[in-house]
Amino acid sequence: MTVNPPFRADIVGSFLRSPTLKDARARHESGTLSDAGLREVEDAEIVRVVARQADAGLQLATDGEFRRSWWHFDFFDGLEGVEIVELDHGIQFQGVQTRSRGVRVTGPIRFPADHPMIEHYRFLQSTTAVLPKMTIPAPTVLHFRLESGAVDPAAYDAAEDTFDDLARAYRDAIAAFYDAGCRYLQFDDTAWAYLCSDVEIAKAAERGIRTDGLAERYARLINASLAGKPDDMTVTTHVCRGNFRSTWISSGGYEPVAEQLLSVCNYDGYFLEYDSERAGTFAPLRHLPAGDKVVVLGLVTTKSGELEDRELLKRRIAEAATFVPLEQLALSPQCGFASTEDGNDLSEEQQWAKVREVVEVAADVWH
């Protein structure tokens, strides 16, 4: 097993919210529980989920994203110049639509020194003896999810004119997390997966996004965001095809973006979903350069509670290793278990059985 992240057995980040936490958030929204009361419940539930991760044998711990309603909007809402607004529609998944929220850029984008997730990280760090991992949305997500007219022309002439400030904000975020003690940070990203889907590319074009050459421009944005990252800090990305109440959005293998994502982007590791045929083959992994970069194979689905066949998992890892050296591979669930507070359709015990399966299969493969 490895000493540094990504670990041979790793996780994407989010966990199912407990009934206690869901009840507390409902009472807070109704005005019957104070901010302090909600934080007290969140603290206790985070301590509990960190302990469950240790019991499962993980070498890292997240806070389960227990202080968030969404995997991305909560972070964006803490940026200067960005607001989360009500829309007349949500994001359409297979057979279900999310709540009607969207991003609006109202002024110069900045990462404030008092962004709440810095304190969220500090609390996580105080609860665990293993490596704390923090997850935030990638800068590409903010751009890709912009609706037509979502950028105030007084701030920027066009959506891509935000890129320089976005990169600066993320460099400031990386520095702030590092100063708080963070050495394992993950950028969660749906944009790269959508660029593998003709359907989602067409939708983006309808929103006014210039899709030609977008993978190349996104790679430059990512690298500008990572510029100056400390050498002893690991920054990975998770590429997601949609994860809401056990449903999904996009289909398509990684080939259209693999060279830019795996070879050009300066990430240390890539959590790639490979839990269904919608992800295509392992062939695009050939673009991963030899060296220290790691691809974490998301072979264990979080969309159902049924456990995968362990021998099949091992065969699939061996298949991936025909394109990438085994020492540059790892294993994880395909996504988080609750990208929003709604959560996926499985039980907590099924969730933990999946995590234990990842740990035990990884131990067998990389012992």
N, C-alpha and C positions, 0 to 999 in steps of 0.2 A: 504494500500500500504506500501511498505517497505522503510526504511530510507537508508539502505546499499545495494550495488549491490550484485548479479544481481537483478535488479528491476523487479517487477511483469510484467511491460511492458518494454521490452528491445529491443535492436537491435544488429545485428551481427557486422555491421561496415560500409560497403561501400555504396555509393550512386551513381546514374547515373551522369556522367560528363555532364555539361551544354555545349551547342554549343559554348559559349564564351571560356570555358576552353579547349575544343577540338581544337578550332581554334588556341588558343595560343600555345598549345603543338605542333601542326603541323607547325606553323611558327618557333618555337624554333628548331624543328628537321631540318627544311630547312635552318636554319641559319639566318633567317630574324627577329628573336626576341631574345634579349639577355637573359642571365640567370636572370638578375635583372628584366627584363620585364616580364618574365614568372612568377617569384616569386610574382610580384605585382598582376598579374591576379589571381594566386592561392590564395593569401591572401584574395582578395576580394571575390572570390567564396567560400572560406571556411567560411568567416564571414556570407555569405548568407545561406549556408547549415546549419550552426549552428543555425541561427535564425529560419529556417524552422523546425528544430527538436524541438526547444522550442515551436513554434506555434502548433506543433502536440501534445504537452503535455508530452513529454519525460522528465525523470528526469536525463538524461545523454546526452552527445553530443560527436560525433566523428568528425573528419575532413573529413569524407566521403572517406578517402584514396585518396584525390584529388591530392596529390603530387606524386602519384605512377602510374606506368604503369601496374604493376602486384601486386597481393596481397602478394606475397612471394619473388620474385626475387629482388625487390628493397631493401628489408631488408638484404637479403643474400649478395647482392653486396657490402654492406657497411661493412661487416665483413672482418677482415684480414685473409688471407689464403683461401679466397673463390672468385671465379670469375664466372660471367655469360657469357656463351660462345654460339656461334652459333653451332647448330647441323644440321644434314641432315633430321630431322623430328621434328614435334611438338608433343604435347600430344593429343592423339586421344580421342575425345568426340563422342557422338552419332551424326554421320553425319557431323562433322566438326572437324578440327584440329587447334590447336593453332599455333602461330608463333614458329619458330624453335629455342627455347632457352633451355639451360640446365645449370646445376651447375657443376663446377669443383673445386676440392680441390687442391690447389697449395702449401700450406704450413700450419704451425700450425694455427689452428682456434682461433681467439681472437675477443673480442668485443672492438673496439677502443673507447677512451673517446670522440672523435669527430664524432661519428656515426651521420649522418644527422638527423635521426629520433628523437633524443633527442631535437633538435631545433624545429622539427615539432611539438612535444608534447608541448613545451613551447609556441609556437604560439597558438595552440588550447586552451591551458589553459587561455591565455590572452583574448580569444574571448567570453567566456561563464561564466554564473553565476551558471550553474549546474555542475555536476561532469563530467570532461573530461575522455573519455575512449580511450585508445590506443590499437591498434591491431598489432600484429606481427606474423609471421609464427612460428610454433612450431619447436623445434630441430629435431623431428622425420621426419618432411617433408624433411629437407635437406638430411638426410640419405636415405629415401625411394625413392627419385627422382634421386639418383645417377645412372648414366649409368655405364656399365661395363668399367673399365679403367679410370673412372673419378677422381680417387684419385691418386695424384702423389706419387709413392712409396718412393720418397725421404722424404716425409712428414709423411706418415702412411703406414704400411704394408698392411692394409686392411681397408675396409670402416668402420667397427665397431670399429676400433682402434681410430676413431675420437671422440668416445662418451665422454671420460673424458674431452677433450678440449671443446667439444660442451657444455657440462654441465657447465663448468667453464665460457665460454663465455656468456651463458644465465644468470648465477648468476650475472655476471658483468653487463649485460643489465638490469636486474631487479633492481640492486642497482643504476644504472645511472638514470633510469626512476624515481625511488623513490626519489632520491636526487633532481630531476627536479620538483618534486611535484606530480608525478603520483601515484594515489591510486587505479586505476582500469585498469588492463592490461589483454589482452586476447591473448592466443596462438591459432591461427587458424591452423587446422590440417586435412589433408586428409588421412593420413596414417592409422588411426584407422578404417575408413570406408572401405579402400581398403583391410584391413585384414578380413573384413566380406564378401569379394567377392572372390570366387574360381578363377575367371578369372583374377583378378588383382594380386592375390597371385602367379599364374602361370607366369604372366608377370614379376613380381618382381624376381622370381627365375631365369628367363631367363637373367635378368640383373646382376645376380651373388649375389643377396641378400639371405642370409640364413634365410628362413622363419619359420622354426621350432622354436617354443618358442619365436618368435619375439615380441609378445604382452607383455610377461613378461620382456623382455629386454628393450622394449620401456617404460614400467612403471618405471623401475629403472632409465632410462635416464631422464624421466620427473621429478621424485622425486629428483634426483641429481641436476637438473636444478633449482628446487624450494627450495632447501635446504637453510635455513637462510632467507627466505622471511619474511619481516616485518609483524607483526600481523595485522597492520592496512592497509595492502595492499591486495586487492582482485585480485586473478589471476584465470581467467576462461579459458575454451577452447571451441572452436567451431569445431564440427566434421562434415566434408563436404564430400559429394559423388561426387563433381564436379559441377562447376557453371561457365559456359562460354557461353555467348550469348544464354542463356536460355536452354542450353543442360546439360548433365550429363555424368558421367563415370560409376560409380559402383552401384550395387544393392546388397541388403542383409541386414537382420536385425542385431541388435547389439549383439545378444547372444554370438557369438564367442569371443568377447572382453569385454563384459559388466563387468565381475568381476574385471579384471585388470584395466579397465578405470574408473569405477565408485567407486570401493571400495579401490583399491590399490593406484591409482594416487592421489596425494595430492592437487588436484585442489579444489577451492572453489565453482565452478559451471561449468555446462556443457550445452552448447547450442547444442541441438540434433535435427537433421532434421527429421521431421515427416509429411512432406507435401504430401507424396505419398506412395503407397503400397510397393515401393522399400525399405522403411525403416523398414518394418516388424511391429510387435506388440509392445505394451508397456511393455510386460512381462519382458524384460531384466532390466527394471527400478527397479525391486525388489532387485538388487544388490547395490542400493544406500544406504549407511548406514544412520540410523536415526541420526538426528543432524542438523547441520547448512548448509550442502551442498545443493545446489539447482540445479535442472534440469530445463532448460529453453526450453519449448516445441516449436520447430519450425514448427508450424502448418499452418502458412500463407506463401504461396509460393511466391518467388520473380521471378519465371520463366515466369509468365504471369500477365496481368493486371486485370484479372477478380477477383472481391472480393469474399472471402469465405463467406459462410452462417454463420452468427454469432451464431445461435443456434447450428449448427453442431460443431463449435469450442468449445462451452461450453460443449457439450456432450463428446467431445473427451478429454477435460481437466478432466471432471468427470471420464472418463474411466481410464485415467492415474493415477488419484488419488486413484484407487483401488490397485495400486502397490506402490505408494509413497504418503505420507501425503500431502494434498493440500498446506500446508504452506511451503513445500519444492519444490514447482513447480512455474513456471512463464511462460510467453508467449512472443514469438518474431517471426519475419519473419524467414523462414527456412534458409536463407543465406543472404549475402549482395546482393545489387542490381547491383553491378558492380565489380566482383572480378578482372576483368581487365578493362582497360580504355574503352574497346569496349562496355561493359554494356549489360544488358539483354534486351529482346524484350518487353518493356513496356514504357509508357510515364512517364515523371516526375510527372504529376498529379496523374496517377495511382499509382506510387510509394508512394506518400504522403498519398493517400487514404488508402493504405495498412497499413502504419505506424499508422494513426489515428485509424484504425480498431483495431489494436493490443492494443492501449492505452485504447480504449473504452470498449473492451471486458474484458480486464484485470480489469478495474475499476468495471465492473459488477460482475466478479467472486470473486475478493478479496476485495470488498468494506468493 
